[in-house]
Amino acid sequence: MSKVEVFSAKISPELKKLLDKVCRMAGVKKQFIVEEALREKIEDLLDAYDLRAAMNQAGEFYSWESIKQELQ
């Protein structure tokens, strides 16, 4: 088993009830759901950051029409 770190966060009672319900329904532990949700959210945020950085580096975009005219 890999090492784990203790992590705590305050969540609303409604979210806690929903988490408990989903875990019972799916037969999984809260740790699994929380870790997967965090992993997916972090990946989404990193992808968004990378996309913004790429767009900033890309500079100006050219229309297909202007490229065709330049090639002729």
C-alpha positions as CSV (number, residue, x, y, z in Angstrom):
1,M,0.0,0.0,0.0
2,S,1.3,3.5,-0.8
3,K,1.7,6.1,1.8
4,V,-1.2,8.3,2.5
5,E,-1.6,11.8,4.1
6,V,-4.3,12.9,6.5
7,F,-6.4,15.6,4.9
8,S,-9.4,17.4,6.5
9,A,-11.9,19.8,5.2
10,K,-15.1,21.4,6.4
11,I,-18.1,20.6,4.2
12,S,-21.8,21.4,4.5
13,P,-24.1,18.9,6.3
14,E,-26.0,18.5,3.0
15,L,-22.9,17.6,1.1
16,K,-21.8,15.2,3.8
17,K,-25.2,13.5,3.7
18,L,-25.0,13.2,-0.1
19,L,-21.5,11.8,0.1
20,D,-22.6,9.2,2.7
21,K,-25.6,8.2,0.5
22,V,-23.5,7.8,-2.6
23,C,-20.9,5.8,-0.7
24,R,-23.6,3.4,0.6
25,M,-25.2,3.1,-2.8
26,A,-21.9,2.4,-4.6
27,G,-20.4,0.4,-1.8
28,V,-17.2,2.5,-1.6
29,K,-15.4,4.4,1.1
30,K,-15.6,8.2,1.4
31,Q,-11.8,8.3,0.9
32,F,-12.2,6.8,-2.6
33,I,-14.9,9.3,-3.7
34,V,-13.1,12.3,-2.2
35,E,-9.7,11.3,-3.7
36,E,-11.2,10.7,-7.2
37,A,-13.1,13.9,-7.1
38,L,-10.0,15.9,-6.1
39,R,-7.9,14.2,-8.7
40,E,-10.5,15.0,-11.5
41,K,-10.9,18.6,-10.4
42,I,-7.2,19.2,-10.2
43,E,-6.7,17.7,-13.7
44,D,-9.5,20.0,-15.0
45,L,-7.9,23.1,-13.4
46,L,-4.4,22.1,-14.7
47,D,-5.9,21.6,-18.2
48,A,-7.6,25.0,-18.1
49,Y,-4.4,26.6,-16.9
50,D,-2.4,24.9,-19.8
51,L,-5.0,26.0,-22.3
52,R,-4.9,29.6,-21.1
53,A,-1.1,29.5,-21.3
54,A,-1.2,28.1,-24.8
55,M,-3.7,30.7,-26.0
56,N,-1.5,33.5,-24.5
57,Q,1.6,32.1,-26.3
58,A,-0.2,31.5,-29.6
59,G,-0.6,35.2,-30.2
60,E,-2.6,36.2,-33.2
61,F,-4.8,33.7,-35.1
62,Y,-5.2,33.9,-38.8
63,S,-8.3,33.1,-40.8
64,W,-8.2,30.4,-43.4
65,E,-9.0,32.9,-46.1
66,S,-6.0,35.1,-45.2
67,I,-3.7,32.0,-45.3
68,K,-5.0,30.9,-48.7
69,Q,-4.4,34.4,-50.1
70,E,-0.9,34.4,-48.8
71,L,-0.1,31.1,-50.4
72,Q,-1.3,32.1,-53.8
